[in-house]
Structure formats: C-alpha cells, structure tokens
Amino acid sequence: MRNVQQVSTNADFNKSLNISNHQRRIPKPKLSSGSIKGMYPVILDDGRTIIYVSDKNKENEIRSRYASRK
C-alpha cells in the first residue's frame, strides 16, 4: 500500500472563489483616487523629499525634525 497525498480538487478551488470568502465592504480610504487625498505636502531638500501630513499645522514641526536629522 502506498502513501499518496490527495491532490487539491476542483472543489477546493471553487470554494476559494465563493463570494462568501471575499470582502463585502471596502473601506472608503481605499476607494479614493489616491492615498494622499486630504493630505498636505511638505516639500523638503529643495524638492527632493516630499512628506504628506494630515494636519497642515504640523508643517513647521516636520521641517525642524527633518533638519535635525542631518
């Protein structure tokens, strides 16, 4: 008698395609046209580095932290 492992059947494949296995509700941020929607750019290093922040009031803090890294 041989020890043979069963190869995956079509039933397993069809089970993975079942609609119940898929996410029904996609979060709104993923549906937006870009991941930077609602963010503000902070341009550093003469335009070589751009950091996007959600709060425009933090721009000075970001600039000072970036300058202290060098």
Secondary structure as UniProt FT lines:
FT   HELIX           10..17
FT   HELIX           19..21
FT   HELIX           28..31
FT   TURN            35..38
FT   STRAND          40..44
FT   HELIX           45..47
FT   STRAND          49..53
FT   HELIX           56..58
FT   HELIX           59..69
//
